[in-house]
Each structure stands twice: as C-alpha cells, then as structure tokens.
Amino acid sequence: MATVTVLNAGMHTLIQDCGRFGVADVGLSQGGAADLHSYCWANYLLANGANAPQLEIIFGQLSLTTDADICCVLTGADCRAVISCNLEPDKTVAPWQTFVLQQGETLRLGYPRTGLRTYLAVKGGFKVLPVQGSVSTVVRNQLGGLLQQTEQALKQGLPIAAGDQLAVAEHAPQEGVDKPFSPLAAPSRCIPDYSQETVLRVIESYQVGTFSSAFKTDFFNNDYTVSPNSDRMGCRFDGNPIVEQVESIISEGIAYGAIQIPPDGLPIVMMSDRQTLGGYPKIGCVARVDMAKLAQSPPGKKVMFQRGDVNLLTQEWQQFSRFFGLSF
C-alpha cells in the first residue's frame, strides 16, 4: 500500500466524500464535497467508487510526496500544478486528466487561475476510517477526516496538516514498452469555465408566498457578490439589501441549497456543512446541479439568481446522478 506525505497543506485542505446522510436527527451536518461535479469526475476518471475519499483544497498551495507510484487526477480549479523531482525540470500537470506521481516525486499546487476549490483523487481512494458512515471532514462538528491521537484525547474533524500521512489503496500501473500509461481526460464540454458569471437557478419554496411581488422582482434582478464571510456552512453575499418585513417562522429543517433571507436583506445559501435547523424564511432553493458553480465562486465573484424550471432541473440531476452512480 502506498503512502502520501503532506509537505504543505495550503490554506485549508479537507478529506471529503459524498457526505454523511441520515444524521440530521442528532444535530450533525451532512458535509461532503462542496463541488460535487469536480469530485465525481475525479473518481470517474480513475474508475473509483462514487464515494471514494479525496482531498478538497481551497486556494491551492498543497504539496505532497509519495513512497510509491500512484495514479492521480486533479479536477476543479486549475492551480497550475507541477511535479518536481531532484534537479530535473518541473513537469506541468494537466488538470482534469489522470497522471502518475512516481515514487519520490513531489506534487505542488500554486494558486488557482480561476475558481476556488481543487480536488485531488488517487486510484482506489485514500484509506480513511469512516465515522457515522462517512469520512467527510466537518470541522464545526469535530467529525471525520484523519483521526489524530494526542496525549489528551482522540481528535477528529481537523483539516489536513503538514506531516500528515495518507494511505492509498492502489499503486499506479508501471510504464513499459508493452503497456504504457495512457492518461484519461474529461471531455472539454464537461470542464467548467470558472471565469464566467455565476448564474444560479432557483426552485421557489413553499414560503415564497410570504414575500411580496416587489421583493421577488428585486431579488431576481439584483447583482450580488460572494462575501468573504462565506464558508462551507453558508455562502453569504454582499450587494444591495432588499429589506422586507416577513412573518417569523418556527425553526425547521434546512435543505441543501436553501436560500435564507435574514433581517439584513442579504441572502444566505446553505452549503454542505449547514446547520440542521433554521428560522429565517426561505425564498427558494438553488438547484442541486448548480451548487457546484457556487462552490467554485471565490469572494468578490458576481452571482445572479434566476427562476428555474423544476421539471428540467429534476431531469438534469437524475442524468447526473445516474451517470456517476450516485444513490442519494
């Protein structure tokens, strides 16, 4: 079994899979890859299981080495990755295409050209002990990720740190005359352009009737930018607040992608690490197939909301989940 050693963990790197389901009744967050599109393509290109653990890297700067040849792929934001080995010139790594990281080589990521999150997957996935049915790291729940044994207690739910070691299930195929390594790439039409404006299609909720027509018109015509105060729990926005007196509601379960309207009039979209209950009224829910675009929108990125067709969006999600073998 190969082992990967982290040399530099970057700003914030987490172990993620598809998430932790069926635990909201005990107050735990779902977690899971924020950009499911990039995550699923990474596992698909390596012929991994749909839930194989990966590294989710925010703003790049990760570097790691390996003690054996491993087959890898980088998807999501292009961080201008290179492979270094001794005094040899650096080799450029193409994103969205499989490659072999050989024993003793170092993989280094720079800052992303566009986008926010990069996914590193290895053949067979990283070997991590699941907790509550998932390896997904949820820092706010102190759950998942690598289990760290300290003098005081066993800790979990921590970001990846320099010096951490990750076991890898499978070695890479050996290159040779008879069977050279053949990289596999995602089709160009499936690779997002993160420089484009982020347009999020919205499925209006049962509470939409509590908002006035003027409010809804302003909401769907307003320009927002992603706030620096956003995180994996919720994406906040800066822009022109649309304040309206809406009746308070009893706290209730919050769906992935739900758009809460707090008293300050600036929406909050609930992300993977959202809380299980909330009492702000909700104008709707961002379509699941569009949440990957939001996950790749860094602070300052312009975002617009657009009414979506629930039937069309349902079909898109069904096609996506069938193609990648998702079961949730």
Disulfide bonds with the S-S distance in Angstrom:
none
